[in-house]
């Protein structure tokens, strides 16, 4: 029996691989034709360039209409809009029989997807059709291990979810006519609306709030109820368009769980504006050691889902600004508001950072208290930007009785802070030090003695960007 299975698998792989060359050649021809059409259109007139650009179409990879070449999906991230699924592939994996009537009677125009569940919850799938007139169905299979595609082909594994509903052409026609202002003979039944993380309203899908556990070919619903899934499980989705010469779709897979979903934004205080960044957020704690939940070179802000029991690493960068590196866990997030706002500090000359939470021995330059936690973020910031040089300026609280001594003490405190930075990996050549001037001591003393002056300043040190080196 094992020999037979090996033989079946070998034959299946050979058929698919041999066919990929033809498929790729056809794709190249189609791509060349589209490129020529685009060029011709551009030459006709420049006015068309003023209209908003259409969303980029994702070309479905060769052989993705066969299970062995299923397209990997990233959770909570939309894939598409795609090109139109074309044909059933080299192998008809899904064929209904008497024992399995609620699957495709055969594949028409299919595409296979696969994904791994990152945490326990309820599976949700959102599928947005590019055309209302397309009749998309989908099945969900749980990967059973070795020879999975063979088991599907032989109907030895059944889908865990099935949405086979047909489209109601009459209702759709009436809806179109109604939009044109003409009388509708039959009004389409209202369908529940569900919003995915990306904000799209799917035409079909699987959601927690749905009621139907499955939809057969005789039904016209759009949504089936979610199924429970567990971390580490792998699932396949096969999507079939029964409509010939149809259009593409967008698919998004997520796991519904009680999570914290703040709005993550990056703000330039000096410019008083939000900025886009090259952002990476990694999730830690699942079976995958690190799973990217956000990976966007031009992130402009949006909601991000953080799940209880996981830790996260956030890294954001942008030219002209200090990069941001943060590690946190979901328990920390629950204590905050619904917005995570990160300040983007500029690396330009003259930018400064006032430090207030440092403590020194009275009348001395020795750091005391929890100074490591106060300075660690700054050390990391400067280590990540070895090209930036800076000045450490020390401050003291003075009544001006002995200005010379206070000037010296402020300089010594600056040197203590520099020594800490050097000990923690920042090149000493990049750091200069300074203390308060005599005039600054006098002004600080006058403000402290004046009731309206506000008392002593709480600033203990200041880091001032002095320029960029050759590193």
HELIX and SHEET records of a PDB file:
HELIX    1   1 UNK A    2  UNK A   44  1                                  43    
HELIX    2   2 UNK A   47  UNK A   50  5                                   4    
HELIX    3   3 UNK A   67  UNK A   69  5                                   3    
HELIX    4   4 UNK A  148  UNK A  153  1                                   6    
HELIX    5   5 UNK A  169  UNK A  179  1                                  11    
HELIX    6   6 UNK A  330  UNK A  333  1                                   4    
HELIX    7   7 UNK A  371  UNK A  383  1                                  13    
HELIX    8   8 UNK A  403  UNK A  423  1                                  21    
HELIX    9   9 UNK A  428  UNK A  430  5                                   3    
HELIX   10  10 UNK A  438  UNK A  449  1                                  12    
HELIX   11  11 UNK A  451  UNK A  453  5                                   3    
SHEET    1   A 5 UNK A  71  UNK A  72  0                                        
SHEET    2   A 5 UNK A 110  UNK A 116  1                                        
SHEET    3   A 5 UNK A 234  UNK A 241 -1                                        
SHEET    4   A 5 UNK A 136  UNK A 142 -1                                        
SHEET    5   A 5 UNK A 161  UNK A 163 -1                                        
SHEET    1   B 4 UNK A 223  UNK A 225  0                                        
SHEET    2   B 4 UNK A 204  UNK A 207  1                                        
SHEET    3   B 4 UNK A 121  UNK A 129 -1                                        
SHEET    4   B 4 UNK A 228  UNK A 229 -1                                        
SHEET    1   C 4 UNK A 223  UNK A 225  0                                        
SHEET    2   C 4 UNK A 204  UNK A 207  1                                        
SHEET    3   C 4 UNK A 121  UNK A 129 -1                                        
SHEET    4   C 4 UNK A 249  UNK A 256 -1                                        
SHEET    1   D 3 UNK A 273  UNK A 274  0                                        
SHEET    2   D 3 UNK A 259  UNK A 268 -1                                        
SHEET    3   D 3 UNK A 302  UNK A 307 -1                                        
SHEET    1   E 3 UNK A 273  UNK A 274  0                                        
SHEET    2   E 3 UNK A 259  UNK A 268 -1                                        
SHEET    3   E 3 UNK A 339  UNK A 343  1                                        
SHEET    1   F 4 UNK A 290  UNK A 299  0                                        
SHEET    2   F 4 UNK A 277  UNK A 284 -1                                        
SHEET    3   F 4 UNK A 311  UNK A 317 -1                                        
SHEET    4   F 4 UNK A 324  UNK A 329 -1                                        
SHEET    1   G 4 UNK A 352  UNK A 355  0                                        
SHEET    2   G 4 UNK A 461  UNK A 468 -1                                        
SHEET    3   G 4 UNK A 388  UNK A 394 -1                                        
SHEET    4   G 4 UNK A 431  UNK A 434  1                                        
SHEET    1   H 2 UNK A 359  UNK A 360  0                                        
SHEET    2   H 2 UNK A 367  UNK A 368 -1                                        
END                                                                             
